[in-house]
Amino acid sequence: MAIVTPVEADVRLQQGGAVQSVQFGEAVTVGAYCYISTVDGKAYLSSNLSEGEAYISGVSMSNVALDEYGILTLGLLQPVDLGVAATVGQLYVLSSTPGKIMPYGDLTTNDWICYASLGDSSGLFSLRNEPQGLQKV
């Protein structure tokens, strides 16, 4: 398996999903998993590289440059269409590529574990934020 790469033109939040306008602290593309920093209140790309980045606030619905405002999904357990099909029942975690996710089985030694999505019955990614506070050994 490999890193899930969203198809930007096809990324969308399913009916009933809520969004928020946030300022981004770095350039971000549509479909990227992001966290909101408790230090400056800006959104950054989530990853499994450090415990502080292994957290998810939402998925970007905008392409933005440094310090621009854009749209981020609000709340978790929302189905998100990333333009690629999720494997039903597959657990996805944050990857070492900032903003991206990958299947749980692709974790490697020292990756910080954060459950990011679960493939639902319609092939969508059910957004989660379940940091485990643990590194893979």
QUILINPE-V112760 format. One record per residue. RES is the residue in one small letter. OMEGA is omega in whole degrees, -180 to 180 (* if undefined). Layout:
BEGIN
<<RES	OMEGA> <RES	OMEGA>>
END
This chain:
BEGIN
<<m	-175> <a	178> <i	178> <v	179> <t	-179> <p	172> <v	-170> <e	-177> <a	-176> <d	-179> <v	177> <r	175> <l	-178> <q	-177> <q	178> <g	-180> <g	-179> <a	179> <v	176> <q	175> <s	-180> <v	173> <q	-179> <f	-179> <g	177> <e	178> <a	-176> <v	178> <t	178> <v	177> <g	-179> <a	175> <y	-173> <c	172> <y	176> <i	-177> <s	175> <t	-180> <v	-176> <d	178> <g	180> <k	178> <a	179> <y	178> <l	176> <s	174> <s	178> <n	-176> <l	179> <s	-179> <e	-180> <g	180> <e	-177> <a	-177> <y	-178> <i	173> <s	180> <g	179> <v	-180> <s	175> <m	-177> <s	166> <n	-178> <v	174> <a	179> <l	176> <d	174> <e	175> <y	179> <g	-175> <i	178> <l	177> <t	-179> <l	179> <g	-176> <l	-177> <l	176> <q	175> <p	-180> <v	176> <d	180> <l	179> <g	174> <v	-176> <a	172> <a	174> <t	-178> <v	178> <g	180> <q	174> <l	179> <y	-179> <v	175> <l	179> <s	176> <s	172> <t	-174> <p	178> <g	-176> <k	176> <i	180> <m	176> <p	-180> <y	-178> <g	-179> <d	177> <l	177> <t	-177> <t	178> <n	174> <d	172> <w	-173> <i	174> <c	177> <y	-172> <a	-177> <s	174> <l	178> <g	-178> <d	-173> <s	179> <s	177> <g	178> <l	179> <f	177> <s	-173> <l	179> <r	168> <n	-178> <e	176> <p	-177> <q	-178> <g	-177> <l	172> <q	177> <k	179> <v	*>>
END
